[in-house]
Amino acid sequence: MNKPKSLVTIFLVLAATTLFAQSKLSLHTDQAKTEISKDIYGHFAEHLGRCIYGGIYVGENSEISNTRGFRDDVISALKEMDIPVLRWPGGCFGDTYHWKDGIGPREERPSMVNIHWGGVTEDNSFGTHEFLDFCDLIKAEPYINLNVGSGTVQEASEWVEYVTSGNISPMTDLRKKNGRDEPWNVKFWGIGNENWGCGGNMTPEYYSDLYNRFSSYCGGAKYKIAGGPNVDDYNWMEVVMQKTMRHPHLVQGVSLHSYTFTTAWEDKGHATDFGEKEWISVLSNTLKMETLVKRHSTIMDKYDPAKRVGLIVDEWGNWFNVEEGTNPGFLYQQNTLRDALVAGINLNIFNNHADRVKMANIAQTVNVLQSIILTKEDEMVLTPTYYVFKMYSVHQNAKLIPSNLKTGTYELEGKKVPAVHVSASTKDNVVSVTLCNLNPNKSESIDIDITGEEFSSASGQIITSEKMNDFNDFGRKETVNLKSFDVAKPKDGKLTVELPSKSVVLVQLK
Ligand code: AHR
């Protein structure tokens, strides 16, 4: 009697797992209105460790193949990935930086000590002209951060004039003397960085007053970004919005910084040597970005209901312990499949809040924190995070498709995260859906419903690997990269996709 019953049960369980998907996604293409700013796919390069020197700039006399001193391999990789915007020179370095030290003949530029990052000597060979030349080469928009912490209003306003003005003035004469006749078209300007911390340890009230003052004298800056909160400092956001919005023309964006650690700042964890406990912990921590974006947006809505002011998440990403044997002040870490999931989840969150999030800049481009590129002398490695940016570039300037996801959970030792994480967009009659399967042990079947649409073809790409801590390294074949992924053509606007465990997947429908 027992035997047939258990067979029935087995059959039902099998049928349930094979015939019925565990996750369901409805996409409302008819409601696709909000544009996903391409700048959500932005990057950040600070004078920190080997990001600028060695990573981007090696100098004209280097044996490494270069164009005017910039690494050719890095230029090609960034162009290939469609980098839209690059933030510079900091970070904490920005509020110690005096731009006039970085212009004119290189041999005459004074040097300084990089007090925040390893106490190394900065020779200022990479300055304003070099940064803007590099942005031209990689076809990215520049985003310059002004020095509020240790700088003056005059210094900031002269930098803006030097870069953007077409008038005759002492600053534009100086620029011409340094070989550049025409002004550059620099739209984005940050006014200070982390002024609650390394940028001067200010109160939000004091910083906001300073912001208004600096912003008043930087008229040539079209899009000015106030230094916003650290993670969940909602009071900082409240005060900055309230005080700066008294003069709405002075503020176009407010920044937010939030990094992901394995457990906390005190326990950053290892970049490659981790198990499932650390896998779920990192994913669960990174998902907190959703709450941050929502709650900061709610405060912004109070002062800016029309959503004119952008939330600029200009520092985000994984921050782990530095690789053994490297300078602790250089923040060099490897990058695994887990970083790919973190990138995919955060970019989905930013896409889904594209009505308020107008830019985001992962930290940092080369050799620092969650890098997309690592270099060692003349070698270059593209990290799993690089491939996520490449895959997700289809969302740049596309229209966000509102979605409704029903998914189960992946759980371990009291931690619980959604099994699947998603965003979707449409551009040039192509629907692109990016899906992350957070479970490292189990594939996840998902039913996608785009009723009302007819598609003649479907294609896919995938980033996954055998082990959750697989990474790409120097001198060996790439382990984690972008591969094509078979997707069945939708029938009557419906399709089912089987997402392999621990994967980031792109599904495109035409
Ligand atoms: O990205 C590294 C550092 O993190 C930046 O310099 C600073 O702004 C933040 O604390």
Residues whose N, C-alpha, C, O or C-beta is under 5 A from the ligand:
A	BS01	AHR	G91 C92 F93 E194 A363
